[in-house]
């Protein structure tokens, strides 16, 4: 005796070995024995053999006309045998019974299952809807197959092209366009990205990177809702100072300015003036929600996405020739010894005399110029400086002397000096239109040595402000967002928290980003807390927007850390993209480089001597290149999508005999990545010492990732 039964939605047949009231032992054609519940046994038969029955029934099932079977089916619930007797004959064979069962199971739009071997016919209108859906699905599949065929043959259908970036970066996996790409990639055994490139879908590598970034971080676009800049309600006193900002020419979000009073009196007061959007923007307001969503300005060569709307930024920016609202830190020092006597925070309006642009002044404001008793203070003819005719030599000279003193004090705490052995590379794109870069612009690379006098002045002033305000808030019990680093040991990362912990990388007891409220949301949050301290003093903890152990601060830290890391990664990748464009535009085929990383079993990594480029060294032929080795490399063709480029070893140049890295071969101890004055690395050079000295630089990370 044989039995046909259902198991996990499949029909199986075999010989009954034994049978009880509730179950049966059945041996399959393969020899496997299974225990089957009696309710799952749908048909018992003597002939034909199970394998033959299954083959004959499956063949016969396809010939059963569903419309006719539906007409024959009873109106009430019925068994498959009942329909077989109606459709074939009252003496339907075992094969016909099994064929009827299979046909009913595969047509749920005609017959609804009502139990094991039991069915009920569907209403006519439901069948019509189901048939229409089946036909539509069939047509869609035919369209998918047609698109897949075009893609495999090297042509990209228009519907796929229209959905290109969504398919690549945020696909609807049920969409026919996506399925066509997947099917074409499967049949052609080609990676989807390569397939689309071959089909001519990706015509702009720049747009590939740009759209990927937008899909991941700005899916609703980079535009702002219509908002107006809220006014500052309180009347602020006018400070009796003359303040100057020091920024890159591309910087529009001018957050900070400096002033000096009392030169020659023995006691000098240095003012660090920070733009004060926190006096107008309130937590949970519409503008706050915009800032909290974006969390930071995104920088890239030739373009940026601001954290706040430009009209609003221009309301609070420290523009030359205006009296600007500011949160000011006044530090009183002994003029000769530079010993700090006291500090005070004020909310006020500050006269900004001029916005000095360091990229145009670096050749003028040199160390020799600053140390000279008498110096030429006239402004360069081509420098727009809000009507200023002369540089404030005495003030800048004092600030430079102070900056060097503060730096040396921090280096004592750090336990080693900060070094600036590598230059900063600046990117200028010629031919950028209002829509931003398109990928074909001419790249002009500039070089600027880190640690220039103007850099140092701003960097040390900002460190002083961030450290002083951080300690002040901690003393008053007002929570803030701090950055800390336990030590300079390799792998010891910088962390963000609400605890005022030491920052070993900078060499300060605590460090709270507070001096870039127009560009970083963390700074705006800390500015709200500082304003509360300035207004309420010892009772500030009760009046501050964020209270101790406020869960909102931890939420902001988490969101900011994620966004800021992603933004910096994109900036690094686009700097690498434009570096590769520069290589191509200049026709560079060979470069000199210095090995700075050696990995066991992997190609060593080298840094180009005159380019912001890190790349693997191939073709060493088993030669062990030591860290610090200088090499001449032949460049491979750059890949603008993967951002890959490789160097084939041509010759070994001189090597540092000590085995240590040559100048610039390692990441600088002070890469100035913490700075908030100019913001963008390369567009406007970072101006504050690094809190990531133990980590590879951005270009290295991009290369290793690719």
ChimeraX attribute file (.defattr): number of C-alpha atoms within 10 A of each C-alpha:
attribute: neighborCount
match mode: 1-to-1
recipient: residues
	/A:1	13
	/A:2	20
	/A:3	21
	/A:4	22
	/A:5	23
	/A:6	17
	/A:7	12
	/A:8	5
	/A:9	8
	/A:10	9
	/A:11	15
	/A:12	16
	/A:13	25
	/A:14	24
	/A:15	21
	/A:16	19
	/A:17	13
	/A:18	12
	/A:19	14
	/A:20	9
	/A:21	7
	/A:22	10
	/A:23	15
	/A:24	19
	/A:25	18
	/A:26	24
	/A:27	19
	/A:28	18
	/A:29	14
	/A:30	7
	/A:31	10
	/A:32	9
	/A:33	15
	/A:34	14
	/A:35	12
	/A:36	18
	/A:37	17
	/A:38	15
	/A:39	13
	/A:40	17
	/A:41	20
	/A:42	18
	/A:43	16
	/A:44	16
	/A:45	17
	/A:46	11
	/A:47	13
	/A:48	13
	/A:49	15
	/A:50	20
	/A:51	13
	/A:52	12
	/A:53	20
	/A:54	20
	/A:55	12
	/A:56	16
	/A:57	20
	/A:58	18
	/A:59	13
	/A:60	17
	/A:61	20
	/A:62	13
	/A:63	10
	/A:64	17
	/A:65	11
	/A:66	15
	/A:67	11
	/A:68	10
	/A:69	21
	/A:70	20
	/A:71	12
	/A:72	15
	/A:73	22
	/A:74	16
	/A:75	12
	/A:76	8
	/A:77	15
	/A:78	18
	/A:79	18
	/A:80	22
	/A:81	21
	/A:82	18
	/A:83	23
	/A:84	24
	/A:85	17
	/A:86	16
	/A:87	20
	/A:88	15
	/A:89	12
	/A:90	12
	/A:91	11
	/A:92	18
	/A:93	15
	/A:94	19
	/A:95	22
	/A:96	24
	/A:97	21
	/A:98	25
	/A:99	25
	/A:100	27
	/A:101	25
	/A:102	21
	/A:103	22
	/A:104	26
	/A:105	19
	/A:106	11
	/A:107	12
	/A:108	16
	/A:109	19
	/A:110	24
	/A:111	23
	/A:112	17
	/A:113	19
	/A:114	13
	/A:115	12
	/A:116	14
	/A:117	21
	/A:118	18
	/A:119	24
	/A:120	21
	/A:121	23
	/A:122	16
	/A:123	14
	/A:124	12
	/A:125	9
	/A:126	12
	/A:127	17
	/A:128	13
	/A:129	12
	/A:130	15
	/A:131	14
	/A:132	12
	/A:133	12
	/A:134	13
	/A:135	12
	/A:136	12
	/A:137	12
	/A:138	12
	/A:139	12
	/A:140	14
	/A:141	15
	/A:142	12
	/A:143	15
	/A:144	22
	/A:145	18
	/A:146	15
	/A:147	25
	/A:148	28
	/A:149	20
	/A:150	17
	/A:151	25
	/A:152	24
	/A:153	14
	/A:154	15
	/A:155	18
	/A:156	25
	/A:157	18
	/A:158	12
	/A:159	11
	/A:160	21
	/A:161	17
	/A:162	13
	/A:163	15
	/A:164	22
	/A:165	20
	/A:166	17
	/A:167	20
	/A:168	18
	/A:169	15
	/A:170	13
	/A:171	15
	/A:172	14
	/A:173	11
	/A:174	8
	/A:175	13
	/A:176	19
	/A:177	26
	/A:178	21
	/A:179	20
	/A:180	24
	/A:181	29
	/A:182	20
	/A:183	20
	/A:184	26
	/A:185	20
	/A:186	14
	/A:187	12
	/A:188	16
	/A:189	11
	/A:190	15
	/A:191	14
	/A:192	18
	/A:193	15
	/A:194	12
	/A:195	24
	/A:196	25
	/A:197	16
	/A:198	17
	/A:199	19
	/A:200	14
	/A:201	21
	/A:202	20
	/A:203	11
	/A:204	14
	/A:205	18
	/A:206	19
	/A:207	16
	/A:208	17
	/A:209	18
	/A:210	15
	/A:211	19
	/A:212	19
	/A:213	16
	/A:214	15
	/A:215	16
	/A:216	11
	/A:217	15
	/A:218	14
	/A:219	12
	/A:220	9
	/A:221	9
	/A:222	13
	/A:223	10
	/A:224	13
	/A:225	10
	/A:226	6
	/A:227	12
	/A:228	12
	/A:229	16
	/A:230	15
	/A:231	12
	/A:232	14
	/A:233	8
	/A:234	10
	/A:235	10
	/A:236	15
	/A:237	12
	/A:238	14
	/A:239	18
	/A:240	11
	/A:241	17
	/A:242	17
	/A:243	23
	/A:244	26
	/A:245	26
	/A:246	24
	/A:247	29
	/A:248	23
	/A:249	17
	/A:250	14
	/A:251	17
	/A:252	17
	/A:253	26
	/A:254	28
	/A:255	29
	/A:256	30
	/A:257	32
	/A:258	26
	/A:259	23
	/A:260	23
	/A:261	17
	/A:262	14
	/A:263	13
	/A:264	9
	/A:265	9
	/A:266	12
	/A:267	19
	/A:268	22
	/A:269	21
	/A:270	24
	/A:271	25
	/A:272	26
	/A:273	32
	/A:274	31
	/A:275	30
	/A:276	30
	/A:277	26
	/A:278	25
	/A:279	20
	/A:280	16
	/A:281	18
	/A:282	17
	/A:283	16
	/A:284	10
	/A:285	11
	/A:286	14
	/A:287	21
	/A:288	18
	/A:289	13
	/A:290	18
	/A:291	23
	/A:292	22
	/A:293	16
	/A:294	23
	/A:295	27
	/A:296	24
	/A:297	20
	/A:298	22
	/A:299	22
	/A:300	22
	/A:301	23
	/A:302	19
	/A:303	16
	/A:304	14
	/A:305	15
	/A:306	23
	/A:307	24
	/A:308	24
	/A:309	20
	/A:310	14
	/A:311	11
	/A:312	16
	/A:313	21
	/A:314	16
	/A:315	17
	/A:316	25
	/A:317	24
	/A:318	32
	/A:319	24
	/A:320	22
	/A:321	15
	/A:322	15
	/A:323	17
	/A:324	24
	/A:325	29
	/A:326	28
	/A:327	26
	/A:328	26
	/A:329	23
	/A:330	22
	/A:331	20
	/A:332	21
	/A:333	20
	/A:334	14
	/A:335	18
	/A:336	10
	/A:337	11
	/A:338	17
	/A:339	14
	/A:340	14
	/A:341	12
	/A:342	10
	/A:343	17
	/A:344	13
	/A:345	20
	/A:346	18
	/A:347	24
	/A:348	20
	/A:349	23
	/A:350	28
	/A:351	24
	/A:352	23
	/A:353	23
	/A:354	23
	/A:355	25
	/A:356	24
	/A:357	19
	/A:358	21
	/A:359	17
	/A:360	17
	/A:361	17
	/A:362	16
	/A:363	11
	/A:364	18
	/A:365	21
	/A:366	14
	/A:367	15
	/A:368	11
	/A:369	17
	/A:370	21
	/A:371	16
	/A:372	13
	/A:373	10
	/A:374	10
	/A:375	15
	/A:376	12
	/A:377	15
	/A:378	13
	/A:379	18
	/A:380	14
	/A:381	8
	/A:382	7
	/A:383	14
	/A:384	15
	/A:385	19
	/A:386	15
	/A:387	12
	/A:388	17
	/A:389	12
	/A:390	12
	/A:391	21
	/A:392	14
	/A:393	20
	/A:394	18
	/A:395	18
	/A:396	22
	/A:397	20
	/A:398	19
	/A:399	24
	/A:400	23
	/A:401	16
	/A:402	22
	/A:403	22
	/A:404	15
	/A:405	16
	/A:406	19
	/A:407	20
	/A:408	15
	/A:409	14
	/A:410	22
	/A:411	18
	/A:412	11
	/A:413	16
	/A:414	18
	/A:415	12
	/A:416	13
	/A:417	15
	/A:418	21
	/A:419	15
	/A:420	20
	/A:421	19
	/A:422	21
	/A:423	18
	/A:424	23
	/A:425	22
	/A:426	20
	/A:427	22
	/A:428	18
	/A:429	17
	/A:430	13
	/A:431	14
	/A:432	16
	/A:433	10
	/A:434	7
	/A:435	7
	/A:436	12
	/A:437	19
	/A:438	15
	/A:439	16
	/A:440	16
	/A:441	18
	/A:442	16
	/A:443	22
	/A:444	14
	/A:445	17
	/A:446	14
	/A:447	15
	/A:448	15
	/A:449	13
	/A:450	23
	/A:451	23
	/A:452	17
	/A:453	23
	/A:454	24
	/A:455	26
	/A:456	24
	/A:457	26
	/A:458	27
	/A:459	23
	/A:460	24
	/A:461	24
	/A:462	29
	/A:463	27
	/A:464	19
	/A:465	25
	/A:466	23
	/A:467	24
	/A:468	21
	/A:469	27
	/A:470	28
	/A:471	19
	/A:472	17
	/A:473	24
	/A:474	18
	/A:475	12
	/A:476	14
	/A:477	17
	/A:478	26
	/A:479	26
	/A:480	30
	/A:481	24
	/A:482	25
	/A:483	22
	/A:484	26
	/A:485	22
	/A:486	14
	/A:487	17
	/A:488	22
	/A:489	12
	/A:490	9
	/A:491	11
	/A:492	16
	/A:493	18
	/A:494	20
	/A:495	16
	/A:496	20
	/A:497	17
	/A:498	20
	/A:499	17
	/A:500	23
	/A:501	22
	/A:502	19
	/A:503	25
	/A:504	24
	/A:505	29
	/A:506	30
	/A:507	24
	/A:508	22
	/A:509	17
	/A:510	23
	/A:511	29
	/A:512	30
	/A:513	28
	/A:514	30
	/A:515	29
	/A:516	26
	/A:517	30
	/A:518	30
	/A:519	26
	/A:520	26
	/A:521	27
	/A:522	26
	/A:523	24
	/A:524	28
	/A:525	24
	/A:526	28
	/A:527	27
	/A:528	24
	/A:529	27
	/A:530	28
	/A:531	22
	/A:532	22
	/A:533	23
	/A:534	18
	/A:535	16
	/A:536	14
	/A:537	15
	/A:538	15
	/A:539	14
	/A:540	21
	/A:541	21
	/A:542	14
	/A:543	16
	/A:544	19
	/A:545	18
	/A:546	21
	/A:547	18
	/A:548	14
	/A:549	10
	/A:550	12
	/A:551	10
	/A:552	11
	/A:553	20
	/A:554	15
	/A:555	10
	/A:556	18
	/A:557	20
	/A:558	13
	/A:559	15
	/A:560	21
	/A:561	15
	/A:562	12
	/A:563	18
	/A:564	17
	/A:565	11
	/A:566	16
	/A:567	19
	/A:568	17
	/A:569	16
	/A:570	21
	/A:571	22
	/A:572	23
	/A:573	22
	/A:574	21
	/A:575	25
	/A:576	23
	/A:577	24
	/A:578	26
	/A:579	21
	/A:580	24
	/A:581	20
	/A:582	19
	/A:583	20
	/A:584	13
	/A:585	13
	/A:586	11
	/A:587	9
	/A:588	12
	/A:589	13
	/A:590	16
	/A:591	18
	/A:592	21
	/A:593	27
	/A:594	27
	/A:595	27
	/A:596	24
	/A:597	20
	/A:598	17
	/A:599	8
	/A:600	6
	/A:601	6
	/A:602	10
	/A:603	17
	/A:604	20
	/A:605	24
	/A:606	29
	/A:607	26
	/A:608	20
	/A:609	18
	/A:610	14
	/A:611	20
	/A:612	22
	/A:613	20
	/A:614	28
	/A:615	24
	/A:616	22
	/A:617	26
	/A:618	18
	/A:619	12
	/A:620	15
	/A:621	7
	/A:622	7
	/A:623	7
	/A:624	11
	/A:625	20
	/A:626	18
	/A:627	22
	/A:628	26
	/A:629	23
	/A:630	26
	/A:631	26
	/A:632	19
	/A:633	25
	/A:634	19
	/A:635	18
	/A:636	13
	/A:637	14
	/A:638	17
	/A:639	14
	/A:640	18
	/A:641	16
	/A:642	14
	/A:643	18
	/A:644	21
	/A:645	19
	/A:646	20
	/A:647	25
	/A:648	17
	/A:649	19
	/A:650	17
	/A:651	13
	/A:652	15
	/A:653	13
	/A:654	11
	/A:655	19
	/A:656	15
	/A:657	10
	/A:658	8
	/A:659	11
	/A:660	15
	/A:661	20
	/A:662	19
	/A:663	14
	/A:664	19
	/A:665	23
	/A:666	21
	/A:667	20
	/A:668	24
	/A:669	22
	/A:670	23
	/A:671	26
	/A:672	26
	/A:673	19
	/A:674	21
	/A:675	26
	/A:676	28
	/A:677	28
	/A:678	28
	/A:679	26
	/A:680	25
	/A:681	24
	/A:682	24
	/A:683	25
	/A:684	23
	/A:685	25
	/A:686	25
	/A:687	29
	/A:688	27
	/A:689	29
	/A:690	20
	/A:691	26
	/A:692	25
	/A:693	26
	/A:694	20
	/A:695	17
	/A:696	15
	/A:697	17
	/A:698	21
	/A:699	21
	/A:700	23
	/A:701	15
	/A:702	22
	/A:703	21
	/A:704	14
	/A:705	9
	/A:706	11
